[in-house]
Amino acid sequence: MNKKHIIVALSALALLTLLIAAPAFAATTDLLTTTSAATLTTDPPPTTDAEPVDWIDIVLDKLNMSDDALFTAWSNGQSLKDIARSQDVDPQVIADAIVAAETIWLDAMVASGEFSADDAASWKADLAADVDAFMNEKGDAEVYDTFDGVDWIAILLKTLDMEEGALFDAIADGKTVAELATNKNIDPQRIADAIAMAETEWLDKMVADGKISAEEAESWKSELNDAIQSFLTEDWSLSVDEIVPADFVGIDWFTVAAQTLGLDEETLFEAMDSGKSLNELAREQNIKPQKVADAILAAEYAQLDAWVKNGDMPADEVAQWKEVLPDEVAAFMEENFAAEEDFIEDSVDWLAIAQEKLGMDDEAFFNALDADQSLAQIAASQDVASQSIADAIVAAENAWLNKMVADGKLTAEEVSEWQADLAEIVDTFMNSHWFSEQPW
C-alpha cells in the first residue's frame, strides 16, 4: 500500500468510541484509518473548514454495510473488491466515488490556500493508483485474531496519573494530549518516548512470532514518530451530535451497545436472554469489549456535559455520576440476563404497592403520574396517608432482601448497606415528580 495511507494514530472510528485503542501495524489498520491522503503527510494538518475524505465511510455507504461486518470480511482475507462483488456492487463505483470526493476536497484545499496547486496536482496524479491499491488490500485473519497491540491510552493514563473519566472530560473540552501533559508539568516527550518504546518492543515481538515481516515492522517504525506527534497534538474533542444519535433522549446503553456491535437490538436482547453478556457478545463479533464500554462512556459523558451546559443538571451531581460511571458500565458489560432472571422475577414492585394502597386502576394511576404529581400528592388526593405506602414498600423490600440473603443471592453486608438507606430512598421515591425532575 502507498505510504500516503499509513495510519496517523487514532482512526476516525476511534473518535466515535472515545480513543478506545491505539494504532498498530499498517497492514491491520490501513483499512480502518484511511482518510484523505493529504492529511497523512508529515506537514501540519490543514485548517480549512473542508472535511477530509473518509474513504471507509464511502465504502460503507456504497456497500450498505456496518463497519464491523466490513472489517470482519476484510480480516478474513477478502479485499474490498471481493467484498463489493459479494454485495453485488461494482468495485469501480466505490473507487470512482472516492476519487471524486478526494478531488473535491483537494480543490477546496487549494482554494483555501492550504495546499498549492502543484501539491494537489501531485496527489491527484497518484490518486487512482492509491485508490486501486486500497481496494485490493487484504487482511489477515490470523493476525487479526491475535492482535492486541499497544494501548496508547493506558500509557497516557499512567504517565499523566489520570483516571479515564478525567481524561475523557479533558478531551471532550478540546484539550490535546500535549496540553494535558503541559498542564500537569509533564514533558509531552515523555509520553511520546513511552509509546515509541512500547510500540517498538511489540513490533519486534510480532516479527519474532512470525505475525508480520521485518519489512512491515520497519515500515511502521519509520512512520511511528509522526504518528505519535499527531496523537499528541490532535484535537479529539467530541460533540454531542457526533456521539449521540439525534433521537436519543437520555442514553440507552443497549442501543449504544447494539450499534457498536453492529447488531439490531432484537438480536442483542435474544443473545443476552440466552445467557451471554455484552463482553461475550463483543468477543464473538471480534470486537474488543472495551470498545463497547468506551462508546457508552463517550455518549454518557457528552450527554451529561450537555445537561450541565443547558442547566438541566447541576455540575456537582454530574461530577458524582462521572466518578462511578466507569464501574457502572463495567458491571453492565458483565450482566447476564439469564442469570439475573431468577434474581429479579420476585423483586419488589414499588409502583404496584403504591397503586394497590391508593386503590386506583391503571389508567387513573398513570394519568396522575403523567400529570407530574408525586406519589405523596396522589395519596393526599385519595385521602391515603403517604407514610402508609412508604411503610408497605419498606416492609416488602426488607422481606425480599432477607430472602435474597437466605437464598445466597446477596450477602448480609450488601443487604445491610442497602437497608441503611432504604427509608431515605423510599421517601425520595414518594416525593419525586416523575417527569419534570428528570432531564430526559
C-alpha positions as CSV (number, residue, x, y, z in Angstrom):
1,M,0.0,0.0,0.0
2,N,1.2,3.5,-0.8
3,K,2.9,5.3,2.1
4,K,0.4,8.1,1.9
5,H,-2.1,5.8,3.6
6,I,0.0,4.6,6.6
7,I,-2.0,5.3,9.7
8,V,-1.5,8.6,11.5
9,A,-2.5,7.5,15.0
10,L,-6.1,7.1,16.0
11,S,-8.7,6.3,13.4
12,A,-11.9,8.2,12.7
13,L,-13.7,5.2,14.2
14,A,-11.8,5.6,17.4
15,L,-13.2,9.1,17.7
16,L,-16.7,7.7,17.9
17,T,-15.6,5.3,20.7
18,L,-13.6,7.9,22.6
19,L,-10.0,6.9,21.8
20,I,-10.6,3.2,22.6
21,A,-7.4,1.7,21.2
22,A,-4.0,2.7,19.9
23,P,-3.0,2.1,16.3
24,A,-0.7,-0.8,15.4
25,F,0.9,-2.1,12.3
26,A,-0.1,-0.7,8.9
27,A,-1.4,-3.9,7.4
28,T,-4.1,-4.1,10.1
29,T,-5.1,-0.5,10.4
30,D,-4.9,0.8,6.8
31,L,-8.5,-0.3,6.1
32,L,-10.0,1.4,9.2
33,T,-8.0,4.6,9.2
34,T,-7.6,5.7,5.6
35,T,-8.9,9.2,5.3
36,S,-7.9,12.0,2.9
37,A,-4.4,11.2,1.6
38,A,-3.4,14.7,2.1
39,T,-3.9,14.5,5.8
40,L,-1.5,11.7,6.2
41,T,1.7,13.6,5.3
42,T,4.1,14.9,7.8
43,D,3.0,18.5,7.2
44,P,0.9,20.3,9.8
45,P,-2.8,19.4,9.4
46,P,-4.8,21.9,7.3
47,T,-7.0,24.4,9.0
48,T,-9.7,24.8,6.3
49,D,-13.3,24.0,7.2
50,A,-13.4,21.4,4.4
51,E,-13.7,18.0,6.0
52,P,-11.1,15.4,4.9
53,V,-12.5,12.5,2.9
54,D,-13.0,9.3,4.9
55,W,-12.6,6.5,2.4
56,I,-14.1,3.9,4.7
57,D,-17.3,5.9,5.1
58,I,-17.7,5.9,1.3
59,V,-17.1,2.2,1.2
60,L,-19.6,1.6,4.0
61,D,-22.2,3.8,2.3
62,K,-21.8,2.1,-1.1
63,L,-21.8,-1.4,0.3
64,N,-24.6,-0.6,2.8
65,M,-22.6,-2.5,5.5
66,S,-21.7,-1.9,9.1
67,D,-18.1,-1.2,9.9
68,D,-17.9,-4.4,11.9
69,A,-19.2,-6.5,9.1
70,L,-16.8,-4.9,6.7
71,F,-13.8,-5.3,8.9
72,T,-14.7,-8.9,9.7
73,A,-14.9,-9.7,5.9
74,W,-11.6,-7.9,5.3
75,S,-9.8,-9.6,8.2
76,N,-10.8,-13.0,6.8
77,G,-8.7,-12.3,3.7
78,Q,-11.1,-10.6,1.3
79,S,-10.2,-7.4,-0.4
80,L,-12.6,-4.5,-0.7
81,K,-13.1,-5.5,-4.3
82,D,-14.0,-9.0,-3.2
83,I,-16.4,-7.7,-0.6
84,A,-18.0,-5.4,-3.1
85,R,-18.6,-8.2,-5.6
86,S,-20.1,-10.3,-2.8
87,Q,-22.6,-7.5,-2.3
88,D,-23.3,-7.2,-6.0
89,V,-21.6,-3.8,-6.1
90,D,-19.2,-2.9,-8.9
91,P,-15.9,-2.1,-7.2
92,Q,-15.3,0.7,-9.7
93,V,-18.3,2.5,-8.4
94,I,-16.7,2.7,-5.0
95,A,-13.3,3.7,-6.5
96,D,-14.9,6.4,-8.6
97,A,-16.7,7.8,-5.6
98,I,-13.5,8.0,-3.5
99,V,-11.6,9.7,-6.4
100,A,-14.5,12.2,-6.9
101,A,-14.7,13.1,-3.2
102,E,-10.9,13.3,-2.8
103,T,-10.7,15.6,-5.9
104,I,-13.3,17.9,-4.5
105,W,-11.5,18.1,-1.2
106,L,-8.1,18.8,-2.8
107,D,-9.7,21.6,-4.9
108,A,-11.1,23.0,-1.6
109,M,-7.7,22.9,0.0
110,V,-6.2,24.8,-3.0
111,A,-9.0,27.4,-2.9
112,S,-8.4,27.9,0.8
113,G,-4.7,28.4,0.3
114,E,-3.8,25.4,2.5
115,F,-2.4,23.5,-0.5
116,S,-0.6,24.8,-3.6
117,A,-2.0,23.8,-7.0
118,D,1.2,21.8,-7.6
119,D,0.7,19.8,-4.3
120,A,-2.8,19.0,-5.3
121,A,-1.8,18.0,-8.8
122,S,0.8,15.7,-7.4
123,W,-1.7,14.0,-5.2
124,K,-4.2,13.7,-8.0
125,A,-1.6,12.1,-10.3
126,D,-1.3,9.2,-7.8
127,L,-4.9,9.1,-6.7
128,A,-6.3,6.5,-9.0
129,A,-3.4,4.1,-8.2
130,D,-3.7,4.8,-4.5
131,V,-7.4,4.0,-4.5
132,D,-6.8,0.9,-6.5
133,A,-4.2,-0.3,-4.0
134,F,-6.6,0.5,-1.2
135,M,-9.4,-1.6,-2.9
136,N,-7.0,-4.5,-3.4
137,E,-5.7,-4.6,0.2
138,K,-6.4,-7.9,2.0
139,G,-6.5,-8.5,5.8
140,D,-5.1,-11.5,7.7
141,A,-7.5,-13.3,9.9
142,E,-4.7,-15.0,11.9
143,V,-3.1,-11.7,12.6
144,Y,-6.4,-10.1,13.4
145,D,-7.3,-12.8,15.9
146,T,-4.0,-12.5,17.8
147,F,-3.7,-8.7,17.6
148,D,-3.5,-7.0,20.9
149,G,-1.2,-4.1,20.0
150,V,0.0,-1.4,22.3
151,D,-2.6,0.5,24.3
152,W,-1.6,4.1,23.9
153,I,-4.3,5.3,26.2
154,A,-3.2,3.1,29.0
155,I,0.3,4.5,28.6
156,L,-1.1,8.0,28.6
157,L,-3.2,7.5,31.8
158,K,-0.2,6.0,33.6
159,T,2.2,8.8,32.5
160,L,-0.3,11.6,33.4
161,D,-1.5,9.8,36.5
162,M,-5.1,10.4,35.4
163,E,-8.4,8.4,35.6
164,E,-10.2,7.6,32.4
165,G,-13.1,9.8,33.3
166,A,-10.9,12.9,33.9
167,L,-9.1,12.2,30.6
168,F,-12.3,11.9,28.7
169,D,-13.6,15.1,30.2
170,A,-10.5,17.0,29.2
171,I,-10.5,15.6,25.7
172,A,-14.2,16.5,25.3
173,D,-13.3,20.0,26.3
174,G,-10.9,20.3,23.4
175,K,-7.6,19.8,25.1
176,T,-4.8,17.9,23.3
177,V,-2.7,15.2,24.9
178,A,0.3,17.6,24.8
179,E,-1.7,20.3,26.5
180,L,-2.8,17.9,29.2
181,A,0.8,16.9,29.9
182,T,2.0,20.5,29.9
183,N,-0.8,21.5,32.4
184,K,0.5,18.7,34.7
185,N,4.1,19.9,34.3
186,I,5.0,16.8,32.3
187,D,7.0,17.0,29.2
188,P,4.9,15.6,26.3
189,Q,8.0,13.9,25.0
190,R,7.9,11.5,28.0
191,I,4.6,10.2,26.6
192,A,6.0,10.0,23.1
193,D,9.1,8.1,24.3
194,A,7.0,5.6,26.4
195,I,4.7,4.9,23.4
196,A,7.6,4.6,21.0
197,M,9.4,2.2,23.3
198,A,6.3,0.0,23.8
199,E,5.4,0.0,20.0
200,T,9.0,-0.9,19.1
201,E,9.1,-3.8,21.6
202,W,5.7,-5.0,20.3
203,L,6.6,-4.8,16.7
204,D,9.8,-6.7,17.3
205,K,7.8,-9.4,19.1
206,M,5.4,-9.6,16.2
207,V,8.3,-10.2,13.8
208,A,9.8,-12.8,16.1
209,D,6.4,-14.6,16.3
210,G,6.1,-14.5,12.5
211,K,2.9,-12.4,12.6
212,I,4.4,-9.6,10.4
213,S,7.5,-9.4,8.3
214,A,10.6,-7.4,9.3
215,E,9.9,-5.1,6.3
216,E,6.4,-4.4,7.6
217,A,7.7,-3.6,11.1
218,E,10.4,-1.3,9.7
219,S,7.8,0.5,7.5
220,W,5.6,1.1,10.6
221,K,8.6,2.2,12.7
222,S,9.5,4.7,10.0
223,E,6.1,6.4,10.5
224,L,5.9,6.0,14.2
225,N,7.3,9.3,15.3
226,D,4.9,11.2,13.1
227,A,2.0,9.1,14.2
228,I,2.8,9.8,17.9
229,Q,3.2,13.5,17.3
230,S,-0.2,13.5,15.7
231,F,-1.6,11.7,18.6
232,L,-0.1,14.2,21.0
233,T,-1.3,17.3,19.1
234,E,-4.6,16.2,17.6
235,D,-7.8,17.8,18.9
236,W,-10.0,14.9,19.7
237,S,-12.9,16.9,21.2
238,L,-16.2,15.3,20.8
239,S,-19.5,17.0,20.2
240,V,-22.9,15.6,21.4
241,D,-24.1,15.5,17.8
242,E,-21.2,13.3,16.8
243,I,-21.6,10.8,19.7
244,V,-25.3,10.7,20.5
245,P,-27.9,9.9,17.8
246,A,-30.4,12.7,17.2
247,D,-33.3,10.6,18.6
248,F,-31.6,9.9,21.9
249,V,-33.3,11.3,24.9
250,G,-31.0,10.2,27.7
251,I,-28.6,7.5,26.8
252,D,-29.9,4.0,26.1
253,W,-26.9,1.8,26.8
254,F,-28.4,-1.1,25.0
255,T,-28.8,1.0,21.9
256,V,-25.2,2.2,22.0
257,A,-24.0,-1.4,22.6
258,A,-26.1,-2.7,19.7
259,Q,-24.8,0.0,17.3
260,T,-21.2,-0.6,18.3
261,L,-21.6,-4.4,17.9
262,G,-23.3,-4.0,14.5
263,L,-26.4,-5.8,15.8
264,D,-30.0,-4.9,15.8
265,E,-31.5,-4.6,19.3
266,E,-33.7,-7.6,18.9
267,T,-30.7,-9.8,18.1
268,L,-28.8,-8.3,21.0
269,F,-31.6,-9.0,23.5
270,E,-32.1,-12.5,22.2
271,A,-28.4,-13.2,22.8
272,M,-28.4,-11.7,26.2
273,D,-31.6,-13.6,27.2
274,S,-29.7,-16.8,26.2
275,G,-27.2,-16.0,28.9
276,K,-24.5,-14.1,27.0
277,S,-23.0,-10.9,28.5
278,L,-22.0,-7.9,26.4
279,N,-18.4,-8.8,26.9
280,E,-19.0,-12.3,25.4
281,L,-21.0,-10.9,22.5
282,A,-18.3,-8.4,21.7
283,R,-15.7,-11.1,21.6
284,E,-17.9,-13.2,19.3
285,Q,-18.1,-10.2,16.9
286,N,-14.3,-9.9,17.0
287,I,-14.7,-6.6,18.8
288,K,-12.8,-5.6,22.0
289,P,-15.3,-5.3,24.8
290,Q,-13.7,-2.1,25.9
291,K,-14.8,-0.6,22.6
292,V,-18.4,-1.0,23.6
293,A,-17.8,0.3,27.1
294,D,-16.0,3.3,25.8
295,A,-18.8,4.1,23.3
296,I,-21.3,4.1,26.2
297,L,-19.0,6.2,28.3
298,A,-18.5,8.7,25.5
299,A,-22.2,9.0,25.0
300,E,-22.9,9.4,28.7
301,Y,-20.1,12.0,29.2
302,A,-21.3,14.0,26.3
303,Q,-25.0,13.9,27.4
304,L,-24.1,14.8,31.0
305,D,-22.0,17.7,29.8
306,A,-24.8,18.9,27.6
307,W,-27.3,18.8,30.6
308,V,-24.9,20.9,32.7
309,K,-24.5,23.3,29.9
310,N,-28.2,23.6,29.3
311,G,-28.9,23.9,33.1
312,D,-30.7,20.6,33.3
313,M,-28.4,19.1,35.9
314,P,-26.1,20.8,38.4
315,A,-22.4,20.3,37.8
316,D,-21.8,18.7,41.2
317,E,-24.3,15.9,40.5
318,V,-22.8,15.3,37.1
319,A,-19.3,15.1,38.7
320,Q,-20.6,12.5,41.2
321,W,-22.1,10.4,38.5
322,K,-19.0,10.5,36.4
323,E,-17.0,9.2,39.3
324,V,-19.0,5.9,39.4
325,L,-19.8,5.7,35.7
326,P,-16.9,3.6,34.6
327,D,-17.6,1.0,37.3
328,E,-21.3,1.0,36.4
329,V,-20.6,0.5,32.7
330,A,-18.1,-2.4,33.5
331,A,-20.9,-4.1,35.6
332,F,-23.3,-3.5,32.7
333,M,-20.9,-5.2,30.3
334,E,-20.9,-8.3,32.6
335,E,-24.6,-8.5,33.1
336,N,-26.2,-11.9,32.3
337,F,-30.0,-11.7,31.7
338,A,-30.5,-15.5,32.2
339,A,-28.6,-15.5,35.5
340,E,-30.4,-12.4,36.7
341,E,-33.9,-13.5,35.7
342,D,-34.5,-15.6,38.8
343,F,-33.0,-12.9,40.9
344,I,-35.4,-10.2,39.8
345,E,-38.6,-12.1,39.0
346,D,-39.9,-11.8,42.6
347,S,-38.3,-8.5,43.4
348,V,-40.5,-5.7,44.9
349,D,-42.5,-3.6,42.5
350,W,-42.8,-0.3,44.4
351,L,-45.2,1.2,42.0
352,A,-47.5,-1.8,42.2
353,I,-47.6,-1.5,46.0
354,A,-48.3,2.3,45.8
355,Q,-51.1,1.7,43.3
356,E,-52.7,-1.1,45.4
357,K,-52.6,1.1,48.6
358,L,-54.2,4.0,46.6
359,G,-56.9,1.8,45.3
360,M,-56.6,3.2,41.7
361,D,-56.9,1.5,38.4
362,D,-54.0,1.6,35.9
363,E,-55.5,4.5,33.8
364,A,-56.2,6.8,36.7
365,F,-52.9,6.0,38.4
366,F,-50.6,6.5,35.5
367,N,-52.6,9.5,34.3
368,A,-51.8,11.1,37.6
369,L,-48.1,10.4,37.3
370,D,-48.2,11.7,33.7
371,A,-49.7,14.9,35.1
372,D,-46.5,15.3,37.1
373,Q,-47.9,14.5,40.5
374,S,-45.7,12.9,43.1
375,L,-47.0,9.7,44.8
376,A,-47.3,11.7,48.0
377,Q,-49.6,14.2,46.2
378,I,-51.6,11.4,44.7
379,A,-52.0,9.9,48.1
380,A,-53.2,13.2,49.6
381,S,-55.8,13.5,46.8
382,Q,-57.0,10.0,47.6
383,D,-57.1,10.6,51.4
384,V,-54.5,7.9,51.9
385,A,-51.6,8.5,54.3
386,S,-48.4,8.8,52.3
387,Q,-46.4,7.1,55.1
388,S,-48.6,4.0,55.0
389,I,-47.5,3.5,51.4
390,A,-43.8,4.1,52.3
391,D,-44.1,1.7,55.2
392,A,-45.6,-1.0,53.0
393,I,-42.7,-0.6,50.4
394,V,-40.1,-0.7,53.1
395,A,-41.6,-3.9,54.7
396,A,-41.8,-5.6,51.3
397,E,-38.3,-4.6,50.4
398,N,-36.9,-5.8,53.7
399,A,-38.7,-9.2,53.3
400,W,-37.3,-9.6,49.8
401,L,-33.8,-8.6,50.8
402,N,-33.8,-11.1,53.7
403,K,-34.9,-13.8,51.3
404,M,-32.1,-13.0,48.9
405,V,-29.6,-13.5,51.8
406,A,-31.3,-16.8,52.8
407,D,-31.1,-18.0,49.1
408,G,-27.4,-17.0,48.9
409,K,-28.0,-14.4,46.2
410,L,-26.9,-11.4,48.3
411,T,-24.6,-11.2,51.3
412,A,-25.7,-9.9,54.6
413,E,-23.3,-7.0,54.3
414,E,-24.8,-6.0,50.9
415,V,-28.3,-6.1,52.4
416,S,-27.3,-4.1,55.4
417,E,-25.8,-1.4,53.3
418,W,-29.0,-1.2,51.2
419,Q,-31.3,-1.2,54.2
420,A,-29.4,1.6,55.8
421,D,-30.5,3.9,53.1
422,L,-33.9,2.3,52.3
423,A,-36.1,4.7,54.2
424,E,-34.5,7.8,52.6
425,I,-34.7,6.2,49.1
426,V,-38.4,5.4,49.6
427,D,-39.1,8.9,50.8
428,T,-37.4,10.3,47.6
429,F,-39.4,7.8,45.6
430,M,-42.7,9.0,47.2
431,N,-41.9,12.7,46.7
432,S,-40.4,12.7,43.2
433,H,-42.1,14.4,40.3
434,W,-41.6,11.7,37.8
435,F,-41.2,13.8,34.7
436,S,-40.3,17.4,35.5
437,E,-37.4,16.4,37.7
438,Q,-35.8,14.2,35.2
439,P,-33.6,15.8,32.5
440,W,-34.8,13.3,29.9
